Amino acid sequence: MFYRETGQFKTTYAADQQIFPIRQDRIGILLLLAVAFVGIPLFASEYWFTAILVPFLIFALAALGLNILTGYAGQLSLGSAAFMAVGAYAAYNFQVRVEGMPVLVSFLLAGLTSAAVGILFGLPSLRIKGFYLAVATLAAQFFIVWCLTKFPYLSNDSSSGVISVPGVTILGFAFDTPRSNYLLVLSLVLLLALAAKNLVRSSTGRAWMAVRDMDVAAEVIGIRLMHTKLLAFAVSSFYCGVAGALYAFCYLGSVEPDGFSLDMSFKILFMIIVGGVGSILGSFLGAAFILLLPIFLDISLPAVASLLHLPFDNATVSHIQLMVFGALIMFFLVVEPHGLARLWQIAKEKLRLWPFPH
């Protein structure tokens, strides 16, 4: 009953086209932001910051970048982790080799560097699509990791390719605690998510969706396929590059090329599949599901085994965790192929009509 838009009249075009046109949505977002910026920093422990919240935000940003490319533009990619690696190593090199370079500028330049690499590996999309394009982007995954390992200059002459990034200092304030890193990552992810939401609602986003639905028809009505597809690769790689820089500077502090493996690319792909392809919210829901469910199973499965007096060792619990994790993913995809974002949308629609039947 509380979720009604009756009486909320829109008197201007801008009011009708705002991101959250319903008052209850605006209030909910403000409360969520208040909890994220004020409540969580006051009460969360260091474990929550380092093991849950910061990686969740970083992978949500990477999933958002992939969702722009795959969900909105329809271009399948398996090289998200590689573009994150480009961002991480580019930000490191800008910090090490350019004296006095601000960290935020390094993150921006790292994203632009990753965007340039993304455009290069996006060129095959002009000729091929579907699974063939996925194989082409898979080449980026192996080639970039190989370059970071074989060229010591990129890792400041480290023989193994491992880099230890310097501390983050912005305007004289050192972000050297889990809480401060969380606030920095949260602020950047919020700004980039807002930018992505406005971008997909613009003419650029409509062009991406037209190419996704039928590229031949999109070209007939005047959309430039080359410009549209390469722009999608650039924007997607920019988001992944910034996520990679945050991954190195605000999460791990030390990264290696093998850490950005194909498994990470698949994990990001699973995030948008489970969360919802073509949805900004789905990127965050998918990241929460993929990252938080294994932690929940790690805690709950040993407790259940001890309660039922089952002779489970750690290896057995780990195998059961993988099976439960896979089964839940299959369950969600069967129940709602459009992901968790679609389930949330259906729940909101039912709230708007409750208690009347749909």
C-alpha positions as CSV (number, residue, x, y, z in Angstrom):
1,M,0.0,0.0,0.0
2,F,2.9,2.4,0.6
3,Y,4.3,2.0,-2.9
4,R,1.9,4.1,-4.9
5,E,2.4,6.8,-7.5
6,T,-1.1,8.1,-7.4
7,G,-1.2,11.9,-7.2
8,Q,2.5,12.3,-8.2
9,F,1.9,14.4,-11.3
10,K,4.7,15.2,-13.7
11,T,4.4,18.8,-15.0
12,T,7.6,18.9,-17.0
13,Y,9.4,16.7,-19.4
14,A,12.5,16.7,-17.2
15,A,10.4,15.5,-14.2
16,D,9.0,12.7,-16.3
17,Q,12.4,11.6,-17.6
18,Q,14.3,11.7,-14.3
19,I,16.1,8.5,-13.2
20,F,13.8,7.9,-10.2
21,P,10.4,9.4,-11.2
22,I,8.5,7.8,-8.2
23,R,8.9,9.6,-4.8
24,Q,9.2,6.3,-2.9
25,D,12.2,5.3,-5.1
26,R,14.0,8.6,-4.4
27,I,13.4,8.2,-0.7
28,G,14.7,4.6,-0.8
29,I,17.8,5.6,-2.7
30,L,18.5,8.4,-0.2
31,L,18.1,6.0,2.7
32,L,20.4,3.4,1.0
33,L,23.1,6.0,0.4
34,A,22.8,7.3,4.0
35,V,23.3,3.7,5.2
36,A,26.2,3.2,2.8
37,F,28.1,6.4,3.6
38,V,27.2,6.8,7.3
39,G,25.8,3.7,8.8
40,I,28.2,1.1,7.4
41,P,31.4,3.1,8.2
42,L,30.3,3.5,11.8
43,F,29.4,-0.1,12.6
44,A,31.1,-2.4,10.1
45,S,34.2,-4.3,11.1
46,E,37.5,-4.4,9.2
47,Y,36.7,-7.9,7.9
48,W,33.5,-6.6,6.3
49,F,35.4,-3.8,4.6
50,T,38.4,-5.9,3.3
51,A,36.7,-9.2,2.5
52,I,33.2,-8.2,1.5
53,L,32.3,-4.6,0.8
54,V,35.3,-3.4,-1.1
55,P,35.6,-6.4,-3.5
56,F,31.8,-6.3,-4.0
57,L,31.9,-2.7,-5.2
58,I,34.9,-3.3,-7.4
59,F,33.5,-6.4,-9.1
60,A,30.1,-4.6,-9.4
61,L,31.9,-1.9,-11.3
62,A,33.6,-4.4,-13.6
63,A,30.3,-6.2,-14.1
64,L,28.7,-2.9,-15.0
65,G,31.4,-2.3,-17.7
66,L,30.7,-5.8,-19.1
67,N,27.0,-5.2,-18.9
68,I,27.3,-2.1,-21.0
69,L,29.1,-4.1,-23.7
70,T,27.1,-7.4,-23.6
71,G,23.8,-6.4,-22.1
72,Y,23.2,-3.1,-23.9
73,A,25.3,-3.3,-27.0
74,G,25.0,-7.1,-27.5
75,Q,28.7,-7.7,-28.0
76,L,29.9,-10.8,-26.1
77,S,33.2,-10.5,-24.4
78,L,35.4,-12.9,-22.3
79,G,38.3,-10.4,-21.7
80,S,37.0,-8.4,-18.8
81,A,39.7,-9.5,-16.4
82,A,42.4,-8.6,-19.0
83,F,41.1,-5.1,-19.3
84,M,41.1,-4.9,-15.5
85,A,44.8,-5.9,-15.6
86,V,45.5,-3.1,-18.1
87,G,43.9,-0.6,-15.7
88,A,45.8,-1.9,-12.7
89,Y,49.2,-1.9,-14.4
90,A,48.6,1.4,-16.2
91,A,47.6,3.2,-13.0
92,Y,50.7,1.7,-11.3
93,N,53.0,2.9,-14.1
94,F,51.5,6.4,-14.1
95,Q,52.1,6.6,-10.3
96,V,55.7,5.2,-10.5
97,R,57.0,7.0,-13.6
98,V,55.3,10.4,-13.4
99,E,56.3,12.2,-10.3
100,G,53.5,14.1,-8.5
101,M,50.7,12.4,-10.5
102,P,47.5,12.6,-8.6
103,V,46.0,9.2,-7.9
104,L,42.6,10.1,-9.3
105,V,44.2,11.3,-12.5
106,S,46.1,8.0,-12.6
107,F,42.8,6.1,-12.3
108,L,41.3,8.2,-15.1
109,L,44.3,7.6,-17.4
110,A,44.3,3.9,-16.5
111,G,40.6,3.8,-17.7
112,L,41.5,5.6,-20.9
113,T,44.4,3.3,-21.5
114,S,42.2,0.3,-21.0
115,A,39.6,1.9,-23.3
116,A,42.2,2.2,-26.1
117,V,43.2,-1.5,-25.7
118,G,39.5,-2.3,-25.7
119,I,39.0,-0.5,-29.0
120,L,41.9,-2.5,-30.5
121,F,40.4,-5.8,-29.5
122,G,36.9,-4.6,-30.4
123,L,37.8,-4.3,-34.1
124,P,36.9,-7.9,-34.9
125,S,33.3,-7.0,-33.8
126,L,32.9,-5.1,-37.1
127,R,33.1,-8.5,-39.0
128,I,32.1,-11.2,-36.5
129,K,29.6,-11.5,-33.7
130,G,28.2,-14.0,-31.2
131,F,30.5,-16.8,-30.1
132,Y,33.1,-16.0,-32.7
133,L,33.5,-12.5,-31.1
134,A,33.7,-14.2,-27.7
135,V,36.7,-16.2,-29.0
136,A,38.3,-13.1,-30.4
137,T,38.0,-11.3,-27.1
138,L,39.4,-14.4,-25.4
139,A,42.6,-13.7,-27.3
140,A,42.8,-10.4,-25.3
141,Q,42.7,-12.4,-22.1
142,F,45.7,-14.5,-23.0
143,F,47.7,-11.9,-24.9
144,I,47.5,-9.1,-22.3
145,V,48.4,-11.5,-19.4
146,W,51.3,-12.7,-21.6
147,C,52.5,-9.2,-22.2
148,L,52.4,-8.3,-18.5
149,T,54.5,-11.3,-17.8
150,K,57.1,-11.1,-20.6
151,F,57.8,-7.3,-20.6
152,P,59.4,-6.4,-17.3
153,Y,59.1,-2.6,-18.1
154,L,55.3,-2.8,-17.5
155,S,55.9,-4.1,-13.9
156,N,58.9,-1.8,-13.2
157,D,61.4,-4.5,-14.0
158,S,59.9,-7.1,-11.8
159,S,61.0,-10.6,-13.0
160,S,57.7,-12.2,-12.0
161,G,55.4,-9.4,-13.0
162,V,54.2,-8.8,-9.4
163,I,53.7,-5.2,-8.5
164,S,53.2,-3.5,-5.1
165,V,51.3,-0.3,-5.6
166,P,52.1,2.8,-3.6
167,G,49.6,4.2,-1.0
168,V,46.6,6.3,-2.0
169,T,46.8,9.9,-1.0
170,I,44.3,12.5,-2.2
171,L,44.6,16.2,-1.2
172,G,47.0,15.3,1.6
173,F,44.7,12.7,3.1
174,A,46.0,9.1,3.2
175,F,43.6,6.3,2.4
176,D,45.4,3.7,4.4
177,T,42.6,2.1,6.4
178,P,39.9,-0.3,5.2
179,R,37.2,2.2,6.1
180,S,38.8,5.0,4.0
181,N,39.4,2.7,1.1
182,Y,35.7,1.7,1.2
183,L,34.5,5.3,1.1
184,L,36.8,6.1,-1.8
185,V,35.7,3.0,-3.8
186,L,32.0,3.7,-2.9
187,S,32.2,7.3,-4.1
188,L,33.9,6.4,-7.4
189,V,31.5,3.5,-8.1
190,L,28.5,5.7,-7.3
191,L,29.6,8.4,-9.7
192,L,30.4,5.9,-12.5
193,A,27.1,4.0,-12.0
194,L,25.2,7.3,-12.2
195,A,27.1,8.2,-15.4
196,A,26.3,4.7,-16.9
197,K,22.6,5.1,-16.0
198,N,22.4,8.4,-17.8
199,L,24.5,7.1,-20.7
200,V,22.2,4.1,-21.5
201,R,19.2,6.5,-21.4
202,S,20.8,8.8,-23.9
203,S,20.9,8.5,-27.7
204,T,24.1,6.6,-27.4
205,G,22.4,4.0,-25.2
206,R,19.5,3.7,-27.6
207,A,21.9,3.2,-30.5
208,W,23.6,0.4,-28.5
209,M,20.3,-1.3,-27.9
210,A,19.3,-1.0,-31.6
211,V,22.5,-2.7,-32.6
212,R,22.0,-5.4,-30.0
213,D,18.4,-6.1,-31.2
214,M,19.1,-6.1,-34.9
215,D,22.3,-4.5,-36.3
216,V,21.1,-4.6,-40.0
217,A,18.0,-2.6,-39.1
218,A,20.0,-0.2,-37.0
219,E,22.3,0.5,-39.9
220,V,19.4,1.0,-42.2
221,I,18.0,3.8,-40.0
222,G,21.3,5.6,-40.0
223,I,23.2,4.2,-36.9
224,R,26.9,3.9,-37.7
225,L,27.8,0.4,-36.6
226,M,31.6,0.9,-36.4
227,H,31.3,4.0,-34.2
228,T,28.6,2.4,-32.0
229,K,30.3,-0.9,-31.4
230,L,33.8,0.6,-30.8
231,L,32.3,3.1,-28.5
232,A,30.7,0.3,-26.5
233,F,34.0,-1.5,-26.3
234,A,35.7,1.7,-25.2
235,V,33.2,2.6,-22.4
236,S,33.1,-1.0,-21.2
237,S,36.9,-1.3,-21.1
238,F,37.1,2.1,-19.3
239,Y,34.9,0.8,-16.5
240,C,36.9,-2.4,-16.3
241,G,40.2,-0.5,-16.3
242,V,39.0,1.8,-13.4
243,A,37.8,-1.3,-11.6
244,G,41.3,-2.9,-12.1
245,A,43.0,0.2,-10.7
246,L,40.8,0.1,-7.6
247,Y,41.4,-3.6,-7.3
248,A,45.1,-3.0,-7.1
249,F,45.2,0.2,-5.1
250,C,42.3,-0.1,-2.7
251,Y,41.8,-3.8,-2.3
252,L,44.9,-6.0,-2.6
253,G,47.8,-3.6,-2.7
254,S,49.9,-6.1,-4.7
255,V,48.8,-7.9,-7.8
256,E,50.2,-10.3,-10.4
257,P,49.3,-10.9,-14.0
258,D,48.0,-14.5,-13.3
259,G,45.6,-13.0,-10.8
260,F,43.6,-11.6,-13.7
261,S,42.8,-15.0,-15.1
262,L,40.1,-16.4,-17.3
263,D,38.3,-17.6,-14.2
264,M,37.9,-13.9,-13.2
265,S,36.4,-13.1,-16.6
266,F,33.9,-15.9,-16.3
267,K,33.1,-14.8,-12.7
268,I,32.2,-11.3,-14.1
269,L,30.2,-12.8,-16.9
270,F,28.2,-14.9,-14.4
271,M,27.5,-11.7,-12.4
272,I,25.7,-10.1,-15.3
273,I,23.9,-13.3,-16.2
274,V,22.6,-14.0,-12.7
275,G,22.0,-10.3,-11.9
276,G,20.3,-9.4,-15.2
277,V,21.7,-8.7,-18.7
278,G,21.0,-5.1,-19.7
279,S,20.4,-3.8,-16.2
280,I,22.5,-1.4,-14.1
281,L,20.9,-2.7,-11.0
282,G,21.6,-6.3,-12.2
283,S,25.3,-5.7,-12.1
284,F,25.2,-5.0,-8.4
285,L,22.8,-7.8,-7.6
286,G,24.8,-10.3,-9.6
287,A,28.1,-9.2,-7.9
288,A,26.4,-9.5,-4.5
289,F,25.1,-13.0,-5.3
290,I,28.4,-14.4,-6.8
291,L,30.6,-12.9,-4.0
292,L,28.4,-13.3,-0.9
293,L,26.9,-16.7,-1.5
294,P,30.2,-18.6,-1.2
295,I,31.0,-16.7,2.0
296,F,27.5,-17.7,3.4
297,L,28.0,-21.3,2.4
298,D,31.5,-21.3,4.0
299,I,29.9,-20.3,7.3
300,S,26.6,-22.3,7.1
301,L,27.7,-25.7,5.7
302,P,30.2,-26.5,8.5
303,A,27.6,-25.4,11.0
304,V,25.0,-27.7,9.5
305,A,27.4,-30.6,9.3
306,S,28.3,-30.3,12.9
307,L,24.7,-29.9,13.9
308,L,23.7,-33.1,12.1
309,H,26.9,-34.9,13.2
310,L,28.0,-35.5,9.6
311,P,31.6,-36.7,9.0
312,F,32.5,-33.8,6.6
313,D,36.0,-32.6,6.3
314,N,37.0,-29.3,4.8
315,A,37.4,-30.8,1.3
316,T,34.0,-32.3,1.4
317,V,32.4,-29.1,2.5
318,S,34.2,-27.3,-0.3
319,H,32.9,-29.7,-2.9
320,I,29.3,-29.4,-1.5
321,Q,29.7,-25.6,-1.6
322,L,30.5,-25.8,-5.4
323,M,27.5,-28.1,-6.0
324,V,25.1,-25.9,-4.1
325,F,26.5,-22.8,-5.7
326,G,26.0,-24.2,-9.2
327,A,22.5,-25.6,-8.4
328,L,21.4,-22.2,-7.1
329,I,22.7,-20.4,-10.2
330,M,20.8,-23.0,-12.4
331,F,17.7,-22.5,-10.3
332,F,17.7,-18.7,-10.7
333,L,18.2,-19.0,-14.4
334,V,15.4,-21.4,-14.8
335,V,13.0,-19.5,-12.7
336,E,13.8,-16.1,-14.1
337,P,16.2,-16.1,-17.1
338,H,16.4,-12.3,-17.0
339,G,18.1,-12.4,-13.7
340,L,17.6,-11.0,-10.2
341,A,16.9,-7.5,-11.5
342,R,13.8,-8.8,-13.3
343,L,12.6,-10.5,-10.0
344,W,13.0,-7.1,-8.3
345,Q,11.1,-5.4,-11.0
346,I,8.2,-7.9,-10.7
347,A,8.1,-7.4,-7.0
348,K,7.9,-3.6,-7.4
349,E,5.0,-4.0,-10.0
350,K,3.1,-6.3,-7.5
351,L,3.6,-3.7,-4.7
352,R,2.2,-1.0,-6.9
353,L,-1.0,-3.1,-7.4
354,W,-1.3,-4.7,-4.0
355,P,-3.7,-5.9,-2.6
356,F,-5.4,-6.2,-6.0
357,P,-4.5,-9.3,-8.1
358,H,-2.1,-8.8,-11.0
